């Protein structure tokens, strides 16, 4: 069965796309077939997996009804990882969708119609906002993974996102659950990182993953080569941390 996980945070720069790319590659390393769906208008998950634009068969074409899901799925150079490429035209599409009936269900309808059963995990990279694109991802998902940057104000933004999840669960998707909260850009040497960690565990308890994603140069470098960090530097702390996260998710 498919497990559809939206990776969401209304703040940019928290490690959301980095998590989609590297968690996907790590789950594939454990012999799971993974589909990445790039719903961020910046399309960084697409370039981060070394994929060129595909204007006639991308997420914009899918949501606009010009192409079916099967036509939009592309294989990447990394075994076990496929992608529905992103599109920089998504920002304009969000305005167009606002006038449509069932505008919250476009992605869910596409999944229910033709999502291949071979993908054990579907990772949706959400836009850094709580707009209609992110809402489509939450309505289509089974769970939400929430990257939480180890910096000031991080928990305040997370509170708003958890409230949105509660509203989505009540109005459109009662099965939606929190997969977990992932601390990113974590540095135990810094007092601020330790304080955010303590606050997250105090407020969110068992929802916080045991895995911490460190600040790591290799994680930052890998996207410029169009590779997950696992395929760029397997021995780096960043690669090892995402492998641990994949193990933690699989163990649940």
C-alpha positions in Angstrom: 0.0 0.0 0.0 1.1 3.6 -0.6 2.1 5.7 2.3 1.6 9.4 1.3 3.7 11.8 3.4 3.5 15.6 2.9 6.7 17.3 4.0 5.4 20.8 5.0 6.3 24.0 6.8 5.1 27.5 5.9 8.6 28.8 6.6 11.2 28.6 3.9 14.8 27.4 4.5 14.0 24.8 7.2 15.3 21.8 5.3 12.0 20.7 3.7 13.2 20.0 0.2 16.5 18.6 1.6 14.4 16.2 3.6 12.3 15.1 0.7 15.3 14.4 -1.5 17.4 12.6 1.1 14.7 10.7 2.9 13.5 9.5 -0.5 17.0 8.2 -1.4 17.4 6.7 2.1 14.1 4.8 1.9 15.1 3.6 -1.6 18.4 2.3 0.0 16.2 0.1 2.2 14.7 -1.3 -1.0 11.5 0.8 -0.9 10.1 2.3 -4.1 9.6 6.0 -3.6 7.8 8.7 -5.6 8.7 12.3 -5.0 6.0 14.9 -6.0 7.4 18.4 -6.3 4.6 20.8 -5.3 7.0 23.7 -4.5 6.9 26.4 -7.2 10.7 26.7 -6.8 11.0 23.1 -8.1 14.2 22.5 -6.1 13.4 18.9 -5.4 13.4 18.4 -9.2 16.8 20.0 -9.8 18.1 18.4 -6.6 17.5 15.0 -8.1 19.2 16.0 -11.3 16.0 16.2 -13.4 15.4 18.7 -16.2 12.1 20.6 -16.5 9.3 18.6 -18.2 6.7 21.2 -19.1 4.1 18.9 -20.7 4.4 16.2 -18.1 5.0 17.9 -14.7 2.9 18.8 -11.6 1.5 21.8 -13.3 0.2 19.7 -16.2 -1.2 17.1 -13.8 -3.1 19.6 -11.6 -4.3 21.6 -14.7 -5.7 18.4 -16.2 -3.5 18.4 -19.3 -1.8 15.1 -18.3 -2.5 12.0 -16.2 -0.3 10.9 -13.2 1.2 8.0 -15.1 2.4 10.3 -17.9 4.0 12.7 -15.4 6.1 10.1 -13.4 9.7 10.2 -14.4 12.5 7.8 -13.3 15.6 9.5 -11.8 19.2 8.3 -12.0 18.8 6.9 -8.5 17.5 3.4 -8.1 14.1 3.2 -6.4 13.4 7.0 -6.7 10.9 8.4 -9.3 9.5 11.9 -9.5 6.6 14.0 -10.7 8.7 17.1 -11.7 7.9 20.5 -10.4 7.0 23.6 -12.3 7.7 27.3 -11.7 4.3 28.0 -13.2 2.7 26.6 -10.0 2.4 29.9 -8.4 0.1 31.1 -11.1 -1.9 27.9 -11.1 -2.7 28.4 -7.4 -4.7 31.5 -8.4 -6.5 29.6 -11.2 -7.4 26.7 -8.9 -9.0 29.1 -6.4 -12.0 29.5 -8.7 -12.5 25.8 -9.2 -15.0 23.4 -7.5 -13.3 20.8 -5.3 -10.1 22.9 -5.5 -8.7 21.2 -2.4 -9.0 17.7 -4.0 -7.1 18.0 -7.3 -4.0 16.1 -6.1 -6.0 13.6 -4.1 -8.2 12.8 -7.1 -5.1 12.3 -9.3 -3.7 9.9 -6.7 -6.9 7.9 -6.2 -7.4 7.6 -10.0 -4.0 6.2 -10.9 -1.3 6.1 -8.3 0.8 3.0 -9.0 0.8 0.5 -6.2 4.5 -0.2 -6.5 5.4 3.0 -4.6 5.4 2.2 -1.0 6.2 5.8 -0.1 5.0 9.0 -1.8 6.8 12.1 -0.5 5.2 15.5 -1.4 7.4 18.5 -1.2 5.1 21.3 -0.2 5.3 25.0 -1.0 6.7 27.2 1.8 3.2 28.6 2.6 -0.2 27.5 3.8 -1.9 28.2 0.5 -3.9 26.1 -1.9 -1.0 24.0 -3.1 -0.1 22.9 0.4 -3.8 22.4 1.2 -4.0 20.0 -1.8 -1.0 18.0 -0.4 -2.5 17.8 3.1 -5.9 16.6 1.7 -4.1 13.9 -0.4 -1.7 12.7 2.4 -1.9 10.1 5.0 0.5 11.9 7.2 2.6 15.1 7.5 6.3 15.3 8.3 7.2 18.6 9.9 10.8 19.8 9.6 11.6 22.1 12.5 14.6 24.4 12.2 16.7 24.6 15.4 16.3 28.4 15.6 14.3 31.1 17.4 10.6 31.4 16.5 10.6 27.8 15.0 8.0 26.5 17.5 5.7 29.5 17.0 5.4 28.8 13.2 4.9 25.1 14.0 1.9 25.9 16.2 0.2 27.6 13.2 0.9 24.6 11.0 -0.5 22.1 13.6 -3.7 24.2 13.8 -4.0 24.0 10.0 -3.6 20.2 10.1 -6.4 20.0 12.7 -8.6 22.1 10.4 -7.8 19.9 7.4 -8.5 16.8 9.4 -11.9 18.2 10.5 -13.0 19.5 7.1 -11.5 17.3 4.3 -9.2 14.5 5.5 -10.0 12.8 8.8 -7.2 10.2 8.3 -4.4 12.8 8.3 -1.9 12.3 11.1 1.5 13.8 12.1 4.2 11.4 10.9 6.7 13.3 13.1 8.6 16.5 13.8 12.2 16.5 12.5 14.8 18.8 14.1 17.0 20.2 11.2 20.1 22.3 11.2 20.8 20.9 14.6 24.1 21.6 16.4 24.3 20.3 20.0 27.2 22.6 20.7 24.8 25.6 20.4 22.7 26.6 23.3 19.9 27.7 21.0 19.7 24.2 19.3 19.5 22.6 22.7 16.8 25.0 23.8 14.7 24.4 20.7 15.1 20.7 21.2 14.0 20.9 24.8 11.0 23.0 23.9 9.9 20.7 21.1 10.1 17.6 23.3 8.2 19.4 26.1 5.4 20.5 23.8 5.3 17.7 21.3 6.6 14.7 23.2 6.6 11.5 21.2 5.9 13.3 17.9 9.6 14.4 17.7 11.8 12.0 15.8 14.8 10.7 17.7 16.9 11.5 14.6 18.5 15.0 14.4 19.6 16.4 11.1 22.9 18.3 11.6 24.3 21.3 9.9 26.5 19.7 7.3 28.4 21.1 4.4 27.9 18.0 2.3 24.1 18.3 2.6 24.4 21.9 1.3 26.7 20.9 -1.6 24.8 17.8 -2.9 21.9 19.6 -4.6 24.4 21.6 -6.8 25.5 18.2 -8.2 21.9 17.1 -8.7 22.3 14.3 -6.2 21.0 13.2 -2.8 23.8 13.4 -0.2 23.7 9.5 0.0 25.1 9.5 -3.5 27.4 12.4 -3.0 29.1 11.5 0.2 27.8 8.3 1.9 30.1 8.7 4.9 29.0 12.3 5.7 27.0 13.1 8.9 24.1 14.3 6.7 23.9 11.0 4.8 24.1 9.0 8.0 21.4 11.1 9.7 18.9 10.6 6.8 19.5 6.8 6.8 18.7 6.8 10.5 15.5 8.8 9.8 14.5 6.3 7.2 15.1 3.4 9.7 13.0 5.2 12.3 10.1 5.7 9.9 10.3 2.1 8.7 10.3 0.9 12.3 7.1 2.8 13.0 
